Amino acid sequence: MFPYENLDVYKKAYSANRIVYGLLKGNKVIPGYARDQLGRASLSIMLNIAEGSAKFSNKDRRNFYVTARGSTFECAALIAFLKDENELTNEVFEGIKKEYDSLSRMLFTMIKNLE
């Protein structure tokens, strides 16, 4: 087992990525460029948490968690835009936004603890 698999923040990022992946697979109305960007940003959260957990120094780990948090903000902005463009229902938007808010808070705490 890899160390990141035990992190609650990784588990939450993995879960959020599965939600987004399912949404993007099932929604062909969202323009391709927005689907690609949301898919990449969502995957980036999960992968940066995993990669950061492998680093030896707190500074290196922190940098990856900061990047993951930035991708979380990117995803939140994208889903807000898609909701405003009526590409996402309010229910879907609120559910995913809640996941990103929770991820952001968890990552913020991890980042602060590594300073």
Biotite code that builds the C-alpha atoms (Angstrom):
import biotite.structure as struc

atoms = struc.array([
    struc.Atom([0.000, 0.000, 0.000], chain_id="A", res_id=1, res_name="MET", atom_name="CA", element="C"),
    struc.Atom([1.246, 3.472, -0.856], chain_id="A", res_id=2, res_name="PHE", atom_name="CA", element="C"),
    struc.Atom([1.249, 6.125, 1.910], chain_id="A", res_id=3, res_name="PRO", atom_name="CA", element="C"),
    struc.Atom([-1.173, 8.429, 0.067], chain_id="A", res_id=4, res_name="TYR", atom_name="CA", element="C"),
    struc.Atom([-3.829, 5.707, 0.123], chain_id="A", res_id=5, res_name="GLU", atom_name="CA", element="C"),
    struc.Atom([-4.179, 6.242, 3.881], chain_id="A", res_id=6, res_name="ASN", atom_name="CA", element="C"),
    struc.Atom([-4.699, 10.003, 3.616], chain_id="A", res_id=7, res_name="LEU", atom_name="CA", element="C"),
    struc.Atom([-8.295, 11.174, 4.099], chain_id="A", res_id=8, res_name="ASP", atom_name="CA", element="C"),
    struc.Atom([-7.616, 14.083, 1.757], chain_id="A", res_id=9, res_name="VAL", atom_name="CA", element="C"),
    struc.Atom([-6.514, 11.677, -0.976], chain_id="A", res_id=10, res_name="TYR", atom_name="CA", element="C"),
    struc.Atom([-9.620, 9.542, -0.472], chain_id="A", res_id=11, res_name="LYS", atom_name="CA", element="C"),
    struc.Atom([-11.801, 12.653, -0.776], chain_id="A", res_id=12, res_name="LYS", atom_name="CA", element="C"),
    struc.Atom([-9.934, 13.820, -3.897], chain_id="A", res_id=13, res_name="ALA", atom_name="CA", element="C"),
    struc.Atom([-10.288, 10.355, -5.409], chain_id="A", res_id=14, res_name="TYR", atom_name="CA", element="C"),
    struc.Atom([-14.022, 10.365, -4.673], chain_id="A", res_id=15, res_name="SER", atom_name="CA", element="C"),
    struc.Atom([-14.472, 13.861, -6.128], chain_id="A", res_id=16, res_name="ALA", atom_name="CA", element="C"),
    struc.Atom([-12.534, 12.845, -9.228], chain_id="A", res_id=17, res_name="ASN", atom_name="CA", element="C"),
    struc.Atom([-14.812, 9.843, -9.736], chain_id="A", res_id=18, res_name="ARG", atom_name="CA", element="C"),
    struc.Atom([-17.868, 12.118, -9.507], chain_id="A", res_id=19, res_name="ILE", atom_name="CA", element="C"),
    struc.Atom([-16.405, 14.523, -12.061], chain_id="A", res_id=20, res_name="VAL", atom_name="CA", element="C"),
    struc.Atom([-15.276, 11.682, -14.314], chain_id="A", res_id=21, res_name="TYR", atom_name="CA", element="C"),
    struc.Atom([-18.783, 10.231, -14.317], chain_id="A", res_id=22, res_name="GLY", atom_name="CA", element="C"),
    struc.Atom([-20.285, 13.641, -14.971], chain_id="A", res_id=23, res_name="LEU", atom_name="CA", element="C"),
    struc.Atom([-17.975, 14.321, -17.892], chain_id="A", res_id=24, res_name="LEU", atom_name="CA", element="C"),
    struc.Atom([-18.493, 10.880, -19.425], chain_id="A", res_id=25, res_name="LYS", atom_name="CA", element="C"),
    struc.Atom([-22.247, 11.276, -19.278], chain_id="A", res_id=26, res_name="GLY", atom_name="CA", element="C"),
    struc.Atom([-22.561, 14.919, -20.317], chain_id="A", res_id=27, res_name="ASN", atom_name="CA", element="C"),
    struc.Atom([-21.712, 15.545, -23.955], chain_id="A", res_id=28, res_name="LYS", atom_name="CA", element="C"),
    struc.Atom([-23.348, 19.001, -23.856], chain_id="A", res_id=29, res_name="VAL", atom_name="CA", element="C"),
    struc.Atom([-20.413, 20.568, -21.998], chain_id="A", res_id=30, res_name="ILE", atom_name="CA", element="C"),
    struc.Atom([-17.986, 21.927, -24.615], chain_id="A", res_id=31, res_name="PRO", atom_name="CA", element="C"),
    struc.Atom([-14.926, 19.759, -25.169], chain_id="A", res_id=32, res_name="GLY", atom_name="CA", element="C"),
    struc.Atom([-12.434, 22.362, -23.999], chain_id="A", res_id=33, res_name="TYR", atom_name="CA", element="C"),
    struc.Atom([-14.284, 22.797, -20.683], chain_id="A", res_id=34, res_name="ALA", atom_name="CA", element="C"),
    struc.Atom([-14.617, 19.035, -20.200], chain_id="A", res_id=35, res_name="ARG", atom_name="CA", element="C"),
    struc.Atom([-10.907, 18.561, -20.862], chain_id="A", res_id=36, res_name="ASP", atom_name="CA", element="C"),
    struc.Atom([-9.907, 21.344, -18.490], chain_id="A", res_id=37, res_name="GLN", atom_name="CA", element="C"),
    struc.Atom([-12.189, 20.162, -15.678], chain_id="A", res_id=38, res_name="LEU", atom_name="CA", element="C"),
    struc.Atom([-11.025, 16.579, -16.132], chain_id="A", res_id=39, res_name="GLY", atom_name="CA", element="C"),
    struc.Atom([-7.347, 17.555, -16.028], chain_id="A", res_id=40, res_name="ARG", atom_name="CA", element="C"),
    struc.Atom([-7.759, 19.880, -13.056], chain_id="A", res_id=41, res_name="ALA", atom_name="CA", element="C"),
    struc.Atom([-9.751, 17.293, -11.101], chain_id="A", res_id=42, res_name="SER", atom_name="CA", element="C"),
    struc.Atom([-7.165, 14.613, -11.784], chain_id="A", res_id=43, res_name="LEU", atom_name="CA", element="C"),
    struc.Atom([-4.410, 17.065, -10.836], chain_id="A", res_id=44, res_name="SER", atom_name="CA", element="C"),
    struc.Atom([-5.790, 17.384, -7.303], chain_id="A", res_id=45, res_name="ILE", atom_name="CA", element="C"),
    struc.Atom([-5.592, 13.658, -6.698], chain_id="A", res_id=46, res_name="MET", atom_name="CA", element="C"),
    struc.Atom([-2.230, 13.174, -8.387], chain_id="A", res_id=47, res_name="LEU", atom_name="CA", element="C"),
    struc.Atom([-0.508, 16.091, -6.653], chain_id="A", res_id=48, res_name="ASN", atom_name="CA", element="C"),
    struc.Atom([-1.622, 14.781, -3.267], chain_id="A", res_id=49, res_name="ILE", atom_name="CA", element="C"),
    struc.Atom([-0.237, 11.351, -4.156], chain_id="A", res_id=50, res_name="ALA", atom_name="CA", element="C"),
    struc.Atom([3.038, 12.741, -5.481], chain_id="A", res_id=51, res_name="GLU", atom_name="CA", element="C"),
    struc.Atom([3.450, 15.128, -2.564], chain_id="A", res_id=52, res_name="GLY", atom_name="CA", element="C"),
    struc.Atom([3.114, 12.286, -0.081], chain_id="A", res_id=53, res_name="SER", atom_name="CA", element="C"),
    struc.Atom([6.226, 10.687, -1.597], chain_id="A", res_id=54, res_name="ALA", atom_name="CA", element="C"),
    struc.Atom([8.461, 13.695, -0.995], chain_id="A", res_id=55, res_name="LYS", atom_name="CA", element="C"),
    struc.Atom([10.964, 13.655, 1.834], chain_id="A", res_id=56, res_name="PHE", atom_name="CA", element="C"),
    struc.Atom([11.045, 17.296, 2.815], chain_id="A", res_id=57, res_name="SER", atom_name="CA", element="C"),
    struc.Atom([8.160, 19.296, 4.227], chain_id="A", res_id=58, res_name="ASN", atom_name="CA", element="C"),
    struc.Atom([8.924, 22.045, 1.703], chain_id="A", res_id=59, res_name="LYS", atom_name="CA", element="C"),
    struc.Atom([8.558, 19.668, -1.240], chain_id="A", res_id=60, res_name="ASP", atom_name="CA", element="C"),
    struc.Atom([5.379, 18.086, 0.157], chain_id="A", res_id=61, res_name="ARG", atom_name="CA", element="C"),
    struc.Atom([3.934, 21.525, 0.824], chain_id="A", res_id=62, res_name="ARG", atom_name="CA", element="C"),
    struc.Atom([4.550, 22.632, -2.786], chain_id="A", res_id=63, res_name="ASN", atom_name="CA", element="C"),
    struc.Atom([2.560, 19.697, -4.153], chain_id="A", res_id=64, res_name="PHE", atom_name="CA", element="C"),
    struc.Atom([-0.286, 20.305, -1.701], chain_id="A", res_id=65, res_name="TYR", atom_name="CA", element="C"),
    struc.Atom([-0.345, 23.986, -2.696], chain_id="A", res_id=66, res_name="VAL", atom_name="CA", element="C"),
    struc.Atom([-0.633, 22.928, -6.338], chain_id="A", res_id=67, res_name="THR", atom_name="CA", element="C"),
    struc.Atom([-3.433, 20.505, -5.442], chain_id="A", res_id=68, res_name="ALA", atom_name="CA", element="C"),
    struc.Atom([-5.273, 23.294, -3.636], chain_id="A", res_id=69, res_name="ARG", atom_name="CA", element="C"),
    struc.Atom([-4.859, 25.567, -6.658], chain_id="A", res_id=70, res_name="GLY", atom_name="CA", element="C"),
    struc.Atom([-6.399, 22.882, -8.859], chain_id="A", res_id=71, res_name="SER", atom_name="CA", element="C"),
    struc.Atom([-9.259, 22.618, -6.370], chain_id="A", res_id=72, res_name="THR", atom_name="CA", element="C"),
    struc.Atom([-9.968, 26.320, -6.843], chain_id="A", res_id=73, res_name="PHE", atom_name="CA", element="C"),
    struc.Atom([-9.725, 25.884, -10.610], chain_id="A", res_id=74, res_name="GLU", atom_name="CA", element="C"),
    struc.Atom([-12.337, 23.107, -10.501], chain_id="A", res_id=75, res_name="CYS", atom_name="CA", element="C"),
    struc.Atom([-14.629, 25.181, -8.271], chain_id="A", res_id=76, res_name="ALA", atom_name="CA", element="C"),
    struc.Atom([-14.434, 28.101, -10.706], chain_id="A", res_id=77, res_name="ALA", atom_name="CA", element="C"),
    struc.Atom([-15.125, 25.832, -13.676], chain_id="A", res_id=78, res_name="LEU", atom_name="CA", element="C"),
    struc.Atom([-18.185, 24.215, -12.149], chain_id="A", res_id=79, res_name="ILE", atom_name="CA", element="C"),
    struc.Atom([-19.571, 27.625, -11.158], chain_id="A", res_id=80, res_name="ALA", atom_name="CA", element="C"),
    struc.Atom([-19.170, 28.799, -14.743], chain_id="A", res_id=81, res_name="PHE", atom_name="CA", element="C"),
    struc.Atom([-20.804, 25.632, -16.103], chain_id="A", res_id=82, res_name="LEU", atom_name="CA", element="C"),
    struc.Atom([-23.719, 26.052, -13.698], chain_id="A", res_id=83, res_name="LYS", atom_name="CA", element="C"),
    struc.Atom([-24.207, 29.670, -14.763], chain_id="A", res_id=84, res_name="ASP", atom_name="CA", element="C"),
    struc.Atom([-24.200, 28.515, -18.384], chain_id="A", res_id=85, res_name="GLU", atom_name="CA", element="C"),
    struc.Atom([-26.894, 25.936, -17.504], chain_id="A", res_id=86, res_name="ASN", atom_name="CA", element="C"),
    struc.Atom([-24.556, 23.030, -18.268], chain_id="A", res_id=87, res_name="GLU", atom_name="CA", element="C"),
    struc.Atom([-24.898, 21.726, -14.682], chain_id="A", res_id=88, res_name="LEU", atom_name="CA", element="C"),
    struc.Atom([-27.985, 21.536, -12.530], chain_id="A", res_id=89, res_name="THR", atom_name="CA", element="C"),
    struc.Atom([-27.909, 23.402, -9.255], chain_id="A", res_id=90, res_name="ASN", atom_name="CA", element="C"),
    struc.Atom([-28.101, 20.073, -7.415], chain_id="A", res_id=91, res_name="GLU", atom_name="CA", element="C"),
    struc.Atom([-25.045, 18.668, -9.210], chain_id="A", res_id=92, res_name="VAL", atom_name="CA", element="C"),
    struc.Atom([-23.192, 21.952, -8.758], chain_id="A", res_id=93, res_name="PHE", atom_name="CA", element="C"),
    struc.Atom([-23.885, 22.124, -5.007], chain_id="A", res_id=94, res_name="GLU", atom_name="CA", element="C"),
    struc.Atom([-22.797, 18.514, -4.493], chain_id="A", res_id=95, res_name="GLY", atom_name="CA", element="C"),
    struc.Atom([-19.489, 18.930, -6.289], chain_id="A", res_id=96, res_name="ILE", atom_name="CA", element="C"),
    struc.Atom([-18.866, 22.377, -4.786], chain_id="A", res_id=97, res_name="LYS", atom_name="CA", element="C"),
    struc.Atom([-19.264, 20.883, -1.309], chain_id="A", res_id=98, res_name="LYS", atom_name="CA", element="C"),
    struc.Atom([-16.579, 18.310, -2.135], chain_id="A", res_id=99, res_name="GLU", atom_name="CA", element="C"),
    struc.Atom([-14.181, 20.979, -3.399], chain_id="A", res_id=100, res_name="TYR", atom_name="CA", element="C"),
    struc.Atom([-14.811, 23.198, -0.374], chain_id="A", res_id=101, res_name="ASP", atom_name="CA", element="C"),
    struc.Atom([-13.991, 20.315, 1.945], chain_id="A", res_id=102, res_name="SER", atom_name="CA", element="C"),
    struc.Atom([-10.864, 19.425, -0.057], chain_id="A", res_id=103, res_name="LEU", atom_name="CA", element="C"),
    struc.Atom([-9.704, 23.029, 0.013], chain_id="A", res_id=104, res_name="SER", atom_name="CA", element="C"),
    struc.Atom([-10.037, 23.190, 3.791], chain_id="A", res_id=105, res_name="ARG", atom_name="CA", element="C"),
    struc.Atom([-8.224, 19.905, 4.306], chain_id="A", res_id=106, res_name="MET", atom_name="CA", element="C"),
    struc.Atom([-5.377, 20.950, 2.026], chain_id="A", res_id=107, res_name="LEU", atom_name="CA", element="C"),
    struc.Atom([-5.150, 24.358, 3.710], chain_id="A", res_id=108, res_name="PHE", atom_name="CA", element="C"),
    struc.Atom([-4.661, 22.665, 7.074], chain_id="A", res_id=109, res_name="THR", atom_name="CA", element="C"),
    struc.Atom([-2.031, 20.314, 5.658], chain_id="A", res_id=110, res_name="MET", atom_name="CA", element="C"),
    struc.Atom([-0.174, 23.211, 4.043], chain_id="A", res_id=111, res_name="ILE", atom_name="CA", element="C"),
    struc.Atom([-0.187, 25.257, 7.256], chain_id="A", res_id=112, res_name="LYS", atom_name="CA", element="C"),
    struc.Atom([1.043, 22.270, 9.261], chain_id="A", res_id=113, res_name="ASN", atom_name="CA", element="C"),
    struc.Atom([4.029, 21.923, 6.935], chain_id="A", res_id=114, res_name="LEU", atom_name="CA", element="C"),
    struc.Atom([5.201, 25.530, 7.329], chain_id="A", res_id=115, res_name="GLU", atom_name="CA", element="C"),
])
